[in-house]
C-alpha cells in the first residue's frame, strides 16, 4: 500500500511530466491499434483473394490481365508504398497478371494510353489529375470504342476486392472542347467562379487552422465585391435514356437469317446522308457567383428517377451577402457539388459556354486547373464502367431512398 501511495505522490508532484506521458502513451496506443486493424483487414482481404486464385480455369482460358497506371508522387509520395502494401498482394493471390507502369512527369499518362496494349482491367493508382489524364488519353484513342469495357478503381483494399468480384457501374463522361485544343474528358464536371477561385487559395492560410476557409472567403470580399461572373450559356434539351443493354450478348442468328439480312441490305441499302433535323439551341444569360456544369456521377446507382441522359448546369445567385458567401463557401469546401436553394439549375444534353471578351481566370475540370475560354460541353452517357463494391452500392441506394 505504501508503494501505491508513493507512486501517486510522485505523479502529483510531477503532474506536468505525468500529463505529457499519458498523452504520448494514449497517442501511441491509438496508433498501434490502428496499425493492428489495418493488418487484420489486409489479412482478411488476402484470404478472400486466395479463394479466387484457387479456382480452376479451362485449358483454353487465360489469366486475367491488369494494367496499373501508378503515379508515385500521389498521396504525398506514398502512392507506390500504399499500392504495394494494400493492392498488389491481393491481385497476385487472385492469380491476376499485373503490369505496373509508373509515370515520371505530368501528362505522361495520356501518352501511355496511346501506346497501351490490350488489357482486361485498367487500374489507376493516383490522384484526380492522374485519373483525368488516363480517361482523356483513353477516349482520344482512335479505337476508343474497343476500350470501353476497361474499368477503373480508386480505392485500395476494398476496391481491389471489388475488382475480383467484377461488379461494375456505368458512369457518364463530359467531353469539353475549346476552340483550338483537343477535347478534355471529365467525370465530375467543370467549375468556374468566385468560390472556385477562393478554394484555390485556402491552403495558403494553413496557419489559421480551422479558420482558414472562413478567412480566405472573407479576405477575398475585401479585395473585390461583389464577385459576380457574367456568362452566356446555350444548351440543348436532354435526350431520353435508352433501356440498359443486357449483360450478355444475344446469341448469334442462324446462317439462313444472316443470308437474308445481307440480301436485304444489298438490294435495299440504307440511305446515306439522311437529313438530320437541326439542333435547337436555347440561349440564357447568367449572372452568377459560380457556375458548375456537372454529371450525375455523384450517385451513379440512382436509376429510378433518371428518365433522361443529361448533364446539370447549376449557377449560384448573384445577390448573396458577404455572410452568406462565407457560409456557402465553407459548405462548398467540403462538397463543391452542393448548391443553395435559390440556385438556377438546368438539365441539358449539351451546352456551350461563352465568356465576355477579356475574361481571365481558370476553370476547375475534375479539380485540375485549365485556362478559362469558350468551351462546348457534350455528354457521353454511360461511356465507362467503374468497379464498385457491394457495400458502396448499398450505401448509395440508401441515400436515394
C-alpha positions in Angstrom: 0.0 0.0 0.0 2.9 2.3 0.8 4.3 1.8 -2.7 1.0 2.7 -4.3 0.8 5.9 -2.2 4.4 6.8 -3.2 3.6 6.3 -6.9 0.5 8.6 -6.6 2.5 11.2 -4.7 5.2 11.1 -7.4 2.7 11.6 -10.1 1.1 14.5 -8.2 4.4 16.2 -7.6 5.4 15.8 -11.3 2.0 16.4 -12.8 3.3 18.1 -16.0 5.6 15.1 -16.9 2.8 12.8 -16.0 0.3 14.6 -18.2 2.8 14.5 -21.1 3.5 10.8 -20.6 -0.2 10.0 -20.6 -0.7 11.9 -23.8 2.2 10.2 -25.5 1.1 6.7 -24.4 -2.5 7.3 -25.4 -1.5 8.5 -28.9 1.0 5.6 -29.2 -1.7 3.1 -28.2 -4.2 4.6 -30.6 -1.6 4.5 -33.5 -0.7 0.8 -32.7 -4.3 -0.2 -32.6 -4.9 1.4 -36.0 -1.9 -0.4 -37.4 -3.3 -3.7 -36.0 -6.7 -3.1 -37.5 -5.1 -2.4 -40.9 -3.2 -5.6 -40.7 -6.3 -7.6 -39.8 -8.2 -6.1 -42.8 -5.3 -6.9 -45.2 -5.1 -10.4 -43.9 -8.9 -11.0 -44.4 -8.7 -9.5 -47.9 -5.7 -11.7 -48.8 -7.6 -14.8 -47.6 -10.6 -13.9 -49.7 -8.4 -13.2 -52.7 -6.7 -16.6 -52.3 -10.0 -18.3 -52.9 -10.3 -16.6 -56.3 -6.8 -17.7 -57.1 -7.6 -21.4 -56.3 -10.4 -21.5 -58.8 -9.7 -23.8 -61.8 -9.6 -22.5 -65.3 -10.0 -24.3 -68.6 -7.1 -25.3 -70.8 -8.1 -22.6 -73.4 -8.7 -19.9 -70.8 -6.0 -17.4 -69.9 -5.3 -15.5 -66.7 -6.9 -12.0 -66.3 -4.5 -9.2 -67.2 -4.5 -5.9 -65.3 -2.5 -2.8 -66.2 -1.8 -0.4 -63.4 -1.0 3.3 -64.1 0.8 4.3 -60.9 1.7 7.9 -60.1 4.5 7.7 -57.4 4.1 11.4 -56.5 0.4 11.0 -55.5 -0.7 10.8 -51.8 2.4 12.9 -50.8 4.7 10.5 -52.4 3.2 7.4 -50.6 1.2 6.0 -53.6 3.8 3.4 -54.5 4.1 2.1 -50.9 0.3 2.1 -50.5 -0.2 0.1 -53.6 2.5 -2.4 -52.9 1.2 -3.0 -49.4 -2.6 -3.0 -49.9 -3.4 -3.9 -53.5 -0.5 -5.8 -55.1 -0.7 -8.9 -52.8 -4.5 -9.2 -53.3 -4.1 -9.2 -57.1 -1.2 -11.6 -57.1 -3.0 -14.1 -54.8 -6.1 -13.9 -57.0 -3.9 -15.0 -60.0 -4.2 -11.8 -61.9 -1.3 -10.9 -64.3 -0.3 -7.4 -63.2 1.7 -4.9 -65.3 2.7 -1.8 -63.4 3.5 1.4 -65.4 4.9 4.3 -63.4 4.6 7.9 -64.5 7.5 10.3 -64.3 6.0 13.6 -65.2 2.7 15.4 -65.7 0.9 14.5 -68.9 2.7 11.2 -69.4 -0.4 9.1 -68.6 -2.1 10.5 -71.7 0.7 9.3 -73.9 0.8 5.9 -72.2 -2.8 5.4 -73.1 -2.0 5.9 -76.8 0.6 3.0 -76.6 -1.3 0.7 -74.2 -1.8 -2.8 -75.4 -4.9 -4.9 -74.9 -5.8 -5.5 -71.3 -8.7 -6.7 -69.3 -8.6 -4.3 -66.4 -7.2 -0.8 -66.1 -6.4 0.4 -62.6 -5.4 4.0 -61.8 -3.3 4.4 -58.6 -3.0 8.1 -58.2 -4.9 11.4 -57.7 -7.6 13.2 -59.6 -5.1 14.5 -62.1 -3.8 11.0 -63.0 -7.3 9.7 -63.3 -8.3 12.5 -65.7 -5.2 12.1 -67.8 -5.9 8.4 -68.2 -9.5 8.9 -69.1 -8.6 11.7 -71.6 -5.9 9.6 -73.2 -8.1 6.6 -73.4 -11.0 8.4 -75.0 -8.7 10.2 -77.5 -7.6 6.8 -79.0 -8.9 6.1 -82.5 -10.1 2.7 -81.3 -11.8 4.1 -78.2 -15.0 2.0 -78.9 -13.0 -1.1 -78.2 -11.7 0.3 -74.9 -15.0 1.0 -73.3 -15.0 -2.4 -71.5 -12.0 -1.3 -69.5 -12.7 -0.4 -65.9 -11.2 1.7 -63.2 -10.8 1.6 -59.4 -9.8 4.4 -57.0 -9.8 2.8 -53.5 -7.2 0.5 -52.1 -8.1 -2.8 -50.2 -11.9 -2.9 -50.6 -11.7 -1.6 -54.2 -9.2 -4.2 -55.1 -11.6 -6.9 -53.8 -14.4 -5.3 -55.9 -12.2 -5.8 -59.0 -12.1 -9.5 -58.3 -15.8 -9.6 -57.7 -16.4 -7.9 -61.1 -19.4 -5.7 -60.1 -19.4 -2.5 -62.1 -21.5 0.6 -62.5 -21.7 2.8 -65.7 -20.6 6.4 -65.5 -21.2 9.3 -67.7 -18.3 11.3 -69.2 -18.2 15.0 -70.2 -16.3 15.9 -73.4 -15.1 19.5 -73.0 -13.7 21.1 -76.2 -12.2 24.5 -76.6 -11.9 26.5 -79.8 -8.5 25.1 -80.8 -7.3 22.4 -78.4 -8.1 18.7 -78.3 -11.0 17.7 -76.1 -10.6 17.1 -72.4 -12.8 14.5 -70.7 -14.2 14.7 -67.1 -16.1 12.5 -64.8 -17.5 15.2 -62.4 -17.6 18.5 -64.3 -16.4 22.0 -65.0 -16.4 24.6 -62.2 -15.9 28.3 -62.7 -16.5 31.3 -60.5 -15.7 33.1 -57.2 -16.0 30.0 -55.0 -13.5 28.1 -57.2 -11.0 31.0 -57.1 -11.2 31.2 -53.3 -10.9 27.4 -52.9 -7.5 27.6 -54.8 -6.1 30.0 -52.1 -7.4 28.3 -48.9 -4.2 26.2 -48.5 -2.2 29.5 -48.1 -3.9 30.1 -44.8 -2.9 26.8 -43.2 -1.6 28.6 -40.2 -5.1 29.6 -39.2 -6.2 26.0 -38.7 -10.0 25.5 -38.8 -10.5 29.2 -39.6 -8.6 29.1 -42.9 -11.7 28.6 -45.0 -13.6 31.5 -43.5 -10.6 33.7 -43.6 -9.9 33.0 -47.3 -13.5 33.9 -48.2 -13.6 37.0 -46.1 -10.3 38.4 -47.4 -11.5 37.8 -51.0 -14.5 40.0 -50.3 -12.2 42.8 -49.1 -10.2 42.8 -52.3 -13.3 42.8 -54.5 -17.1 42.7 -54.0 -19.4 41.6 -55.5 -17.6 38.7 -57.2 -20.1 38.3 -60.0 -19.3 36.4 -63.2 -21.2 37.1 -66.5 -21.6 34.3 -69.0 -23.8 33.3 -71.9 -25.0 29.6 -72.0 -26.5 27.9 -75.0 -27.9 24.4 -74.3 -29.7 21.5 -75.9 -32.6 19.7 -74.4 -31.8 16.3 -72.7 -32.4 13.1 -74.6 -34.4 10.1 -73.3 -32.4 7.5 -71.6 -32.4 4.3 -73.7 -33.0 1.0 -71.9 -30.0 -0.8 -70.5 -28.3 -3.3 -72.7 -28.5 -6.9 -71.5 -25.3 -8.0 -69.6 -24.8 -10.9 -72.0 -24.6 -10.7 -75.8 -27.6 -12.1 -77.6 -27.0 -15.4 -79.4 -25.8 -15.2 -83.0 -28.6 -15.7 -85.5 -28.6 -18.8 -87.7 -27.0 -18.9 -91.2 -30.3 -18.5 -93.1 -31.2 -15.4 -91.1 -27.8 -13.8 -91.8 -28.0 -14.5 -95.5 -31.5 -12.9 -95.8 -30.4 -9.9 -93.9 -27.4 -9.4 -96.1 -29.5 -9.7 -99.2 -31.9 -7.1 -97.9 -29.0 -4.7 -97.3 -27.7 -5.4 -100.8 -30.9 -4.8 -102.6 -32.1 -2.0 -100.3 -29.0 -0.4 -98.9 -29.5 2.2 -96.2 -29.8 5.8 -97.4 -26.6 7.7 -96.6 -26.5 11.3 -95.7 -30.1 11.5 -94.3 -31.2 15.0 -93.5 -31.0 15.4 -89.8 -33.1 18.0 -88.0 -31.0 21.0 -86.9 -30.2 21.2 -83.2 -32.4 23.5 -81.3 -30.1 25.5 -79.0 -31.6 27.7 -76.3 -29.7 30.7 -75.0 -29.6 32.1 -71.5 -27.6 34.9 -69.9 -26.3 34.1 -66.4 -25.1 36.5 -63.7 -23.7 34.3 -61.0 -21.1 33.8 -58.3 -20.3 30.3 -59.6 -21.2 28.1 -62.5 -20.9 24.3 -62.4 -21.5 22.0 -65.3 -21.6 18.5 -63.9 -22.7 14.9 -64.4 -24.9 12.7 -62.3 -21.9 10.5 -61.3 -22.1 11.6 -57.6 -24.6 8.8 -57.2 -24.4 6.5 -60.3 -26.6 3.8 -58.6 -29.6 6.1 -58.7 -31.6 4.9 -61.7 -35.3 5.2 -61.0 -35.6 9.0 -61.1 -33.3 9.4 -64.1 -35.5 9.4 -67.2 -33.1 11.4 -69.4 -29.4 11.3 -70.3 -28.4 14.7 -69.2 -25.8 17.0 -67.6 -26.7 19.6 -65.0 -25.9 23.4 -65.3 -26.0 24.9 -61.9 -25.5 28.6 -61.2 -25.5 30.3 -57.8 -27.5 33.6 -57.4 -25.6 36.9 -57.6 -27.3 38.5 -54.7 -25.6 36.7 -51.7 -24.4 38.9 -48.8 -20.9 38.6 -47.5 -22.0 36.5 -44.6 -23.9 34.1 -46.9 -20.9 34.0 -49.2 -18.7 32.8 -46.4 -21.2 30.3 -45.1 -21.9 28.8 -48.5 -18.1 28.8 -49.2 -17.4 26.7 -46.1 -20.0 24.1 -47.3 -18.6 24.1 -50.8 -15.1 23.4 -49.5 -16.4 20.1 -48.2 -18.6 19.3 -51.2 -18.3 21.5 -54.3 -21.4 19.9 -55.9 -23.7 21.5 -53.2 -25.8 24.5 -54.3 -28.2 26.8 -52.5 -32.0 26.5 -52.9 -32.0 29.8 -54.9 -29.5 28.4 -57.5 -30.5 28.2 -61.2 -30.5 24.6 -62.3 -30.9 23.5 -65.9 -30.9 20.0 -67.3 -29.3 19.7 -70.8 -27.9 17.2 -73.2 -25.0 19.6 -74.3 -24.1 23.2 -73.7 -21.9 26.0 -75.0 -20.3 28.4 -72.5 -19.4 31.9 -73.9 -17.4 34.3 -71.7 -17.2 38.1 -72.2 -14.1 39.4 -74.1 -11.1 39.9 -71.8 -12.3 37.4 -69.2 -9.3 35.9 -67.3 -9.2 33.2 -64.7 -9.3 29.4 -64.6 -11.7 26.5 -64.7 -11.6 23.5 -62.5 -12.1 20.4 -64.5 -12.2 17.4 -62.1 -10.1 19.5 -59.7 -7.4 20.3 -62.3 -6.9 24.0 -63.4 -7.4 25.0 -67.1 -7.4 28.5 -68.5 -10.9 29.9 -68.9 -12.1 30.1 -72.5 -15.3 29.5 -74.5 -16.0 25.8 -74.5 -18.6 23.3 -75.7 -19.5 20.5 -73.3 -21.2 17.3 -74.5 -22.4 14.4 -72.5 -21.2 10.9 -73.4 -23.7 8.8 -71.5 -22.5 5.6 -69.8 -19.2 5.8 -71.6 -17.1 4.0 -69.0 -17.7 1.3 -66.3 -16.1 1.6 -62.9 -15.8 -1.2 -60.3 -17.9 -0.7 -57.2 -18.1 -2.7 -54.0 -21.4 -4.2 -52.8 -21.1 -2.1 -49.6 -20.7 1.1 -51.5 -23.6 0.2 -53.8 -25.9 -0.4 -50.8 -24.8 2.9 -49.2 -25.7 4.8 -52.4 -29.0 3.0 -52.7 -29.9 4.1 -49.1 -29.1 7.7 -50.0 -31.7 7.7 -52.8 -34.5 6.5 -50.5 
